[in-house]
Amino acid sequence: ADVSAGAARRRSHHQIPATVAGGSVRPRVVSFDLQTQIASGLERARNLKDDLMTALGVSNVALTNEGGRWQLRVSQPDDAPVPLLKLLAAVPDLPPLTAAIGVADGGAPVLLRFSPGHTSHILIAGEPGAGKTSLLRAIAAGLALTNRQSGLQLQIMDPAYPDDAGQSPLLPLAYLPHMLTDPALDGDACAAVIHFLAEEMAYRRRERVHFPRIIVLIDHVVTYLENTGPEARGDLLRLLQYGAQAGIHLVLAADRPGSPLLDSTIRASLSSRMVGRTGDAAAARRIAGASHEQAALLYGGGDFLALSGDDATYFQARYIGDSDLHLK
């Protein structure tokens, strides 16, 4: 009621007549359906945004017009994050090569099953602080804790720390026994591993080999694309196009989702996208799709919108601490 009254005051201040005709309350978003006549269109309505955020005491709102129907969406905080190990204990019968990565609205676990028929390659996009690296850690650790080494190998890459690799938050994953090689933590090392994997993919396709599955997690993929040459980029594109059929899956994380290096060729090779908080609305729409403007409402810190085809799921990603990685 307080949110509805505050929104009404702001609309009156801007001389935009509207009444609330309905809505819905979800764990992360309160939505109001508006009956209104706005002669000057969406731009005038969007001028309300800053005033609404101040009046309602929230970090973000969205005012959208879909098919002539106006809707005001107000973000609200989610519950505190839950450790990955607690989530795994609550989902004891995971299928092989399936990662439990978070909890959706209503408490249902969010699962990623790596296979050509389910998940081939993934892009995790969002600004710094969105929770991308924590999600990479949760994917890797969750898979290692629920799969034998004979069926799964992991490879970690993070080219953002060429001068101080020990600062990479992915480095503790080196303790996992499923690691194919040591984590690659500079551009040259990443390019060498990508080239090796492209050659491995060619061998597997020729010999019809699909196991063990190799899950490759690459943080700061835009940095990799910026600092490598055409050959290294070509190796990455080949893996995106043909790797899943050979049992090699890529999980890419990007903190600059608006980069032109994440072009249509790369996006077309992804079966799933996970969008975290980003201040670049155009980039969020480009990654998430124009019909998913709710991506602008995400809080960060592990709050994600998972997209696969036309399906969209809000979820809170789970985390795993360094001490858990060292002990398991």
C-alpha positions as CSV (number, residue, x, y, z in Angstrom):
1,A,0.0,0.0,0.0
2,D,2.8,2.4,0.9
3,V,4.5,1.7,-2.5
4,S,1.2,2.3,-4.4
5,A,0.6,5.6,-2.6
6,G,4.1,6.8,-3.2
7,A,3.9,6.0,-6.9
8,A,0.5,7.8,-7.1
9,R,2.1,11.0,-5.6
10,R,4.9,11.0,-8.1
11,R,2.6,10.5,-11.1
12,S,0.4,13.4,-9.8
13,H,3.5,15.6,-9.4
14,H,4.4,15.0,-13.1
15,Q,0.8,15.5,-14.2
16,I,0.5,11.9,-15.5
17,P,-3.0,10.7,-14.7
18,A,-3.1,7.0,-13.9
19,T,-4.8,4.5,-11.7
20,V,-3.6,1.1,-10.4
21,A,-5.8,-1.6,-12.0
22,G,-4.0,-4.6,-10.6
23,G,-0.7,-6.2,-10.1
24,S,1.3,-9.0,-8.5
25,V,3.8,-9.5,-5.7
26,R,6.8,-11.7,-6.2
27,P,9.9,-12.3,-4.0
28,R,12.0,-9.9,-6.0
29,V,9.5,-7.6,-7.8
30,V,6.2,-5.8,-7.1
31,S,4.4,-5.1,-10.3
32,F,1.5,-2.6,-10.8
33,D,-0.8,-2.6,-13.9
34,L,-1.6,1.0,-14.8
35,Q,-4.6,2.4,-16.6
36,T,-3.4,5.6,-18.1
37,Q,-3.4,7.9,-21.1
38,I,0.1,9.2,-21.7
39,A,-0.1,11.4,-24.8
40,S,3.7,12.1,-25.1
41,G,4.6,8.4,-24.8
42,L,7.2,6.4,-23.0
43,E,9.9,9.0,-22.7
44,R,7.7,11.3,-20.6
45,A,6.8,8.4,-18.3
46,R,10.4,7.4,-17.9
47,N,11.2,10.8,-16.4
48,L,9.4,9.5,-13.4
49,K,12.1,7.0,-12.6
50,D,14.5,8.9,-10.4
51,D,11.7,10.5,-8.4
52,L,10.0,7.2,-7.9
53,M,13.2,5.6,-6.6
54,T,13.6,8.4,-4.1
55,A,10.0,8.5,-3.0
56,L,9.8,4.7,-2.6
57,G,13.2,4.2,-1.1
58,V,14.2,1.5,-3.5
59,S,17.3,1.0,-5.7
60,N,15.5,0.5,-9.0
61,V,12.2,0.7,-10.8
62,A,11.1,0.1,-14.4
63,L,8.2,1.6,-16.3
64,T,7.4,-0.4,-19.4
65,N,4.8,-0.4,-22.2
66,E,4.1,-3.8,-23.8
67,G,1.3,-3.9,-26.3
68,G,-0.2,-0.7,-25.0
69,R,-0.3,-2.0,-21.4
70,W,1.7,0.1,-18.9
71,Q,3.3,-1.6,-16.0
72,L,5.4,-0.3,-13.1
73,R,7.8,-2.8,-11.6
74,V,9.5,-2.1,-8.3
75,S,12.5,-4.1,-7.1
76,Q,12.7,-5.4,-3.5
77,P,15.5,-7.2,-1.7
78,D,15.7,-10.9,-1.6
79,D,16.6,-13.2,1.3
80,A,20.2,-13.6,2.3
81,P,22.2,-16.0,0.1
82,V,22.5,-19.6,1.1
83,P,25.7,-21.6,0.8
84,L,26.0,-24.1,-2.0
85,L,26.6,-27.0,0.3
86,K,23.2,-26.5,1.9
87,L,21.6,-26.4,-1.5
88,L,23.3,-29.7,-2.6
89,A,22.1,-31.4,0.6
90,A,18.6,-30.4,-0.3
91,V,18.9,-31.9,-3.8
92,P,20.5,-35.3,-3.2
93,D,19.6,-37.1,-6.5
94,L,21.1,-34.9,-9.2
95,P,21.5,-36.4,-12.6
96,P,25.0,-36.7,-13.9
97,L,26.7,-33.5,-15.1
98,T,24.1,-31.4,-13.5
99,A,24.9,-28.3,-11.4
100,A,22.6,-27.0,-8.8
101,I,23.3,-23.3,-8.9
102,G,20.6,-21.4,-7.0
103,V,17.0,-21.2,-5.9
104,A,14.2,-19.7,-7.9
105,D,11.1,-17.9,-6.7
106,G,9.1,-20.3,-4.6
107,G,12.2,-22.2,-3.5
108,A,12.6,-24.5,-6.5
109,P,16.3,-25.4,-7.2
110,V,17.7,-24.1,-10.5
111,L,19.7,-26.8,-12.3
112,L,22.1,-26.8,-15.3
113,R,22.5,-30.1,-17.1
114,F,25.4,-30.1,-19.4
115,S,24.6,-32.0,-22.6
116,P,23.9,-31.1,-26.2
117,G,20.2,-31.6,-25.7
118,H,20.1,-29.4,-22.6
119,T,22.9,-26.9,-22.0
120,S,25.7,-26.5,-24.5
121,H,27.3,-23.2,-23.7
122,I,26.4,-20.4,-21.2
123,L,27.1,-16.6,-21.0
124,I,26.9,-15.0,-17.6
125,A,26.7,-11.2,-18.0
126,G,26.6,-8.3,-15.6
127,E,28.5,-5.4,-14.1
128,P,31.1,-5.9,-11.4
129,G,29.4,-7.0,-8.2
130,A,26.7,-8.9,-10.0
131,G,27.9,-12.2,-8.7
132,K,29.3,-13.7,-11.9
133,T,32.6,-15.1,-10.4
134,S,30.8,-16.5,-7.4
135,L,28.4,-18.3,-9.8
136,L,31.4,-19.7,-11.8
137,R,32.8,-21.0,-8.5
138,A,29.4,-22.6,-7.6
139,I,29.1,-24.3,-11.0
140,A,32.6,-25.8,-10.8
141,A,32.4,-26.8,-7.1
142,G,28.9,-28.2,-7.4
143,L,29.8,-30.4,-10.4
144,A,33.0,-31.6,-8.7
145,L,31.1,-32.6,-5.6
146,T,28.5,-34.7,-7.4
147,N,30.5,-36.3,-10.3
148,R,33.4,-38.7,-10.6
149,Q,36.6,-37.6,-12.2
150,S,36.2,-40.4,-14.8
151,G,33.1,-38.5,-16.1
152,L,34.0,-34.9,-15.6
153,Q,37.0,-32.6,-16.0
154,L,37.1,-28.9,-15.3
155,Q,39.2,-26.1,-16.7
156,I,39.4,-22.6,-15.2
157,M,40.6,-19.5,-17.0
158,D,40.8,-15.8,-15.9
159,P,42.9,-13.5,-18.0
160,A,42.3,-10.4,-15.8
161,Y,45.3,-11.0,-13.5
162,P,48.5,-11.1,-15.7
163,D,50.7,-9.4,-13.0
164,D,49.1,-10.9,-9.8
165,A,47.4,-14.2,-10.6
166,G,47.2,-15.0,-6.9
167,Q,44.4,-12.4,-6.6
168,S,42.0,-14.3,-8.8
169,P,38.9,-15.4,-6.9
170,L,39.0,-18.6,-9.1
171,L,42.4,-19.7,-7.9
172,P,41.0,-21.8,-4.9
173,L,39.3,-24.0,-7.5
174,A,42.7,-25.5,-8.2
175,Y,42.2,-27.7,-5.1
176,L,39.5,-29.6,-6.9
177,P,40.7,-33.0,-8.1
178,H,38.7,-32.7,-11.4
179,M,41.0,-30.0,-12.8
180,L,42.3,-30.8,-16.3
181,T,45.3,-28.4,-15.8
182,D,46.3,-25.6,-13.4
183,P,44.0,-22.6,-13.7
184,A,45.1,-20.3,-16.6
185,L,45.4,-16.8,-15.2
186,D,46.9,-14.7,-18.0
187,G,46.1,-14.1,-21.6
188,D,48.9,-16.3,-23.1
189,A,48.1,-19.2,-20.8
190,C,44.4,-18.9,-21.7
191,A,45.1,-18.8,-25.4
192,A,47.3,-21.9,-25.1
193,V,44.6,-23.9,-23.2
194,I,41.9,-22.8,-25.7
195,H,44.1,-24.0,-28.6
196,F,44.7,-27.3,-26.8
197,L,40.9,-27.8,-26.3
198,A,40.2,-26.9,-30.0
199,E,42.7,-29.7,-31.0
200,E,41.1,-32.0,-28.5
201,M,37.7,-31.3,-29.9
202,A,38.9,-32.1,-33.4
203,Y,40.3,-35.4,-32.2
204,R,37.1,-36.3,-30.3
205,R,34.9,-35.5,-33.4
206,R,37.2,-37.6,-35.6
207,E,37.2,-40.6,-33.2
208,R,33.6,-40.2,-31.9
209,V,34.7,-39.6,-28.3
210,H,32.4,-37.7,-25.9
211,F,33.7,-38.5,-22.4
212,P,34.9,-37.4,-20.0
213,R,32.9,-34.1,-20.3
214,I,35.1,-31.0,-20.1
215,I,33.5,-27.9,-18.5
216,V,35.5,-24.8,-19.3
217,L,34.8,-21.7,-17.1
218,I,36.2,-18.5,-18.5
219,D,36.0,-15.3,-16.4
220,H,36.5,-11.9,-18.0
221,V,36.0,-13.3,-21.5
222,V,35.9,-9.8,-23.0
223,T,39.5,-9.2,-21.7
224,Y,40.5,-12.5,-23.3
225,L,39.0,-11.4,-26.7
226,E,40.7,-8.0,-26.4
227,N,44.2,-9.3,-25.7
228,T,44.5,-12.2,-28.1
229,G,44.9,-12.5,-31.8
230,P,42.7,-13.8,-34.6
231,E,43.9,-17.4,-34.1
232,A,43.0,-17.5,-30.5
233,R,39.6,-16.0,-31.2
234,G,39.1,-18.5,-34.0
235,D,39.8,-21.4,-31.6
236,L,37.2,-20.0,-29.2
237,L,34.6,-19.7,-31.9
238,R,35.2,-23.3,-33.1
239,L,34.7,-24.5,-29.5
240,L,31.5,-22.6,-29.3
241,Q,30.2,-24.0,-32.6
242,Y,31.2,-27.7,-32.3
243,G,32.5,-28.3,-28.8
244,A,29.3,-29.5,-27.1
245,Q,28.9,-32.3,-29.6
246,A,32.4,-33.5,-28.6
247,G,31.7,-33.2,-24.9
248,I,33.3,-29.8,-24.3
249,H,31.1,-27.0,-22.8
250,L,32.0,-23.4,-22.2
251,V,30.7,-21.1,-19.5
252,L,31.7,-17.5,-20.3
253,A,31.5,-14.6,-17.8
254,A,31.5,-11.0,-19.0
255,D,31.5,-7.8,-16.9
256,R,31.1,-5.7,-20.0
257,P,28.0,-7.1,-21.7
258,G,27.8,-4.2,-24.1
259,S,31.2,-4.9,-25.7
260,P,31.0,-5.3,-29.5
261,L,33.3,-8.3,-29.1
262,L,30.3,-10.3,-27.8
263,D,28.9,-10.3,-31.3
264,S,26.0,-12.1,-32.9
265,T,28.3,-15.1,-33.8
266,I,29.1,-15.7,-30.2
267,R,25.6,-15.1,-28.9
268,A,24.1,-17.5,-31.5
269,S,26.3,-20.3,-30.1
270,L,24.9,-20.0,-26.6
271,S,22.0,-22.2,-25.3
272,S,21.6,-20.2,-22.1
273,R,22.2,-16.7,-20.8
274,M,22.3,-15.6,-17.2
275,V,22.0,-11.8,-16.7
276,G,22.9,-10.1,-13.5
277,R,22.7,-6.5,-12.5
278,T,23.9,-4.0,-15.2
279,G,23.5,-0.3,-15.4
280,D,23.6,-0.5,-19.2
281,A,20.0,-1.1,-20.2
282,A,20.7,-1.4,-23.9
283,A,23.4,-4.1,-23.2
284,A,21.0,-5.9,-20.9
285,R,18.3,-6.0,-23.6
286,R,20.8,-7.1,-26.2
287,I,21.9,-10.1,-24.0
288,A,18.6,-10.9,-22.4
289,G,16.3,-10.0,-25.4
290,A,14.0,-7.1,-25.9
291,S,11.1,-8.8,-24.2
292,H,13.0,-9.2,-20.9
293,E,13.2,-5.6,-19.5
294,Q,13.0,-7.0,-16.0
295,A,16.7,-7.6,-16.2
296,A,17.1,-3.9,-15.3
297,L,15.5,-4.7,-11.9
298,L,18.2,-7.0,-10.6
299,Y,20.0,-6.2,-7.4
300,G,23.4,-7.7,-7.9
301,G,25.2,-9.9,-5.4
302,G,24.0,-13.1,-7.0
303,D,20.5,-12.0,-8.2
304,F,20.1,-13.4,-11.8
305,L,17.7,-13.8,-14.6
306,A,18.3,-17.2,-16.4
307,L,17.2,-17.3,-20.0
308,S,16.9,-20.3,-22.2
309,G,14.9,-19.8,-25.4
310,D,11.7,-18.0,-24.4
311,D,11.9,-19.2,-20.8
312,A,13.0,-16.8,-18.1
313,T,13.6,-17.6,-14.4
314,Y,14.7,-15.3,-11.6
315,F,17.0,-17.0,-9.1
316,Q,19.4,-16.3,-6.3
317,A,22.8,-17.9,-7.0
318,R,24.4,-19.9,-4.2
319,Y,28.0,-19.4,-3.1
320,I,30.9,-21.5,-1.8
321,G,33.7,-20.1,0.4
322,D,37.4,-20.6,0.1
323,S,37.5,-22.8,3.2
324,D,34.9,-25.2,1.8
325,L,37.0,-25.5,-1.4
326,H,40.1,-26.3,0.5
327,L,38.5,-29.0,2.7
328,K,36.4,-30.8,0.1
